[in-house]
Amino acid sequence: MKFETISYLDENGHLSPSFSKEISDKELVKGYRTMVITRLVDDRMITIQRQGLISFALSSNGEEACAVASAAALEFQDWMYPQYREAGIMFWRGFTIQDYLHHMFSNAEDLTLGRQMPNHFGSRELNIVPVSSPIGTKIPHAAGCAYAMKLQGEKSVAICYFGDGATSEGDFHVGLNFAAVRKAPVIFFCRNNGYAISTPCFRQFASEGIAPKGIGYGMTTFRVDGNDFFAVYDVVKQARKHCVDGLGPVLIEAMTYRLGAHSTSDDPSLYRPESEVKQWEKKCPILRLRRYLIAQGLWDEKQESSLLASVSEEITRAIAMARKTSLPPLISMIEHVYDEIPVSLREQYEEIQSIYPNIEKH
Ligand SMILES: Cc1ncc(C[n+]2csc(CCOP(=O)(O)OP(=O)(O)O)c2C)c(N)n1
């Protein structure tokens, strides 16, 4: 089974005349700015992890269009289930750099109160369900959420993001089958970036990519150039309409590439050639959209340098503030799971306090 890859914007920023869809200049510029913010924040997080300020960082370097263009194509009431390379959806929906930095420092202002690893963002206010470390678990959750919305007659969709590696998990198959049978309004957005850490796609599955799996489950499926802002935007718009029209779920396979390491605990030079990375650098989604915007007179070098300077300064200020902010209180370790804290947990908490009387001061 062969799939065409939908693409409209080439590497030089030329937009194909076959793209006749509506997307406002304002949205395009916001999309561009959001991708740049994501890139700059990610780069700095890796640096400060190396400096020992935070414990861990993952970046979406090279994959920013997948998150930002898809978020741009959705409505605010739509539920989002990110994996961890979707910081761009947070910034698109209004999470500030400071909010993000508090999360990365796992401090008292972090919405998850340090109970999660860095890059496990989420926000109830923004309808973004926090990332969870076990790969693929969000796929059935998103299918269930979408089915619930269908039963309640809501005109909203859920979108679930994951990598190619997640499709090797049972949860992928369970979630897709359930959603297809129940016609749940859910978009399964797979970023096929070629690798699950060091495992290349050809060692994960024998099918021709991920898209044929969607057909196998009986759902509408697209393969799209994941580094093309216009193409991602367009297929997600179409997928959303398909879902709210009651036609069932959609699988999108976005062809992209992870330009950086899997995480700060990885060394990609051990499993992939530098020449491969260089090839994909030319397809960078930010570069392509910038070339388009400049050619259209919607962006210029002055705006570019001012954006880079102001975002970099904002990140520096946010790091300083996050460092100054205290850690979450010890009691938060046992709160917010049970309605009433069970006696066994309360005893453990008191034991820690008695062993480390000054623990709250650290
Ligand atoms: C169930 C499970 N197995 C293994 C891991 C370890 N692990 C973390 S990320 C990852 C790779 C995931 O690859 P993919 O889904 O392709 O996403 P990518 O990191 O490429 O964006 C693995 C194996 C995990 N977190 N959960």
The ligand as an SDF file (V2000), in Angstrom:
LIG
                    3D

 26 27  0  0  0  0  0  0  0  0999 V2000
    5.8700    1.8760   27.6740 C   0  0  0  0  0  0  0  0  0  0  0  0
    7.2170    2.5160   27.5510 C   0  0  0  0  0  0  0  0  0  0  0  0
    8.2390    1.8320   27.0250 N   0  0  0  0  0  0  0  0  0  0  0  0
    9.4540    2.4060   26.8980 C   0  0  0  0  0  0  0  0  0  0  0  0
    9.6650    3.6870   27.3410 C   0  0  0  0  0  0  0  0  0  0  0  0
   11.0280    4.3520   27.1910 C   0  0  0  0  0  0  0  0  0  0  0  0
   10.9400    5.3440   26.1380 N   0  0  0  0  0  0  0  0  0  0  0  0
   10.7710    6.6440   26.3950 C   0  0  0  0  0  0  0  0  0  0  0  0
   10.6370    7.5410   25.0150 S   0  0  0  0  0  0  0  0  0  0  0  0
   10.8260    6.2050   24.0270 C   0  0  0  0  0  0  0  0  0  0  0  0
   10.8230    6.3300   22.5300 C   0  0  0  0  0  0  0  0  0  0  0  0
    9.5250    6.7430   21.9920 C   0  0  0  0  0  0  0  0  0  0  0  0
    9.6670    6.9300   20.6220 O   0  0  0  0  0  0  0  0  0  0  0  0
    8.5540    7.6070   19.7670 P   0  0  0  0  0  0  0  0  0  0  0  0
    7.2100    7.2060   20.2610 O   0  0  0  0  0  0  0  0  0  0  0  0
    8.8730    7.3330   18.3500 O   0  0  0  0  0  0  0  0  0  0  0  0
    8.6840    9.1700   20.0650 O   0  0  0  0  0  0  0  0  0  0  0  0
    9.9050   10.1570   19.8280 P   0  0  0  0  0  0  0  0  0  0  0  0
   10.6980   10.1500   21.1040 O   0  0  0  0  0  0  0  0  0  0  0  0
   10.6650    9.6630   18.6630 O   0  0  0  0  0  0  0  0  0  0  0  0
    9.2910   11.4760   19.6040 O   0  0  0  0  0  0  0  0  0  0  0  0
   10.9920    5.0530   24.7850 C   0  0  0  0  0  0  0  0  0  0  0  0
   11.2040    3.7070   24.2250 C   0  0  0  0  0  0  0  0  0  0  0  0
    8.5560    4.3650   27.9160 C   0  0  0  0  0  0  0  0  0  0  0  0
    8.6590    5.6360   28.3490 N   0  0  0  0  0  0  0  0  0  0  0  0
    7.3460    3.7740   27.9930 N   0  0  0  0  0  0  0  0  0  0  0  0
  1  2  1  0
  2  3  1  0
  2 26  2  0
  3  4  2  0
  4  5  1  0
  5  6  1  0
  5 24  2  0
  6  7  1  0
  7  8  2  0
  7 22  1  0
  8  9  1  0
  9 10  1  0
 10 11  1  0
 10 22  2  0
 11 12  1  0
 12 13  1  0
 13 14  1  0
 14 15  2  0
 14 16  1  0
 14 17  1  0
 17 18  1  0
 18 19  2  0
 18 20  1  0
 18 21  1  0
 22 23  1  0
 24 25  1  0
 24 26  1  0
M  CHG  1   7   1
M  END
$$$$
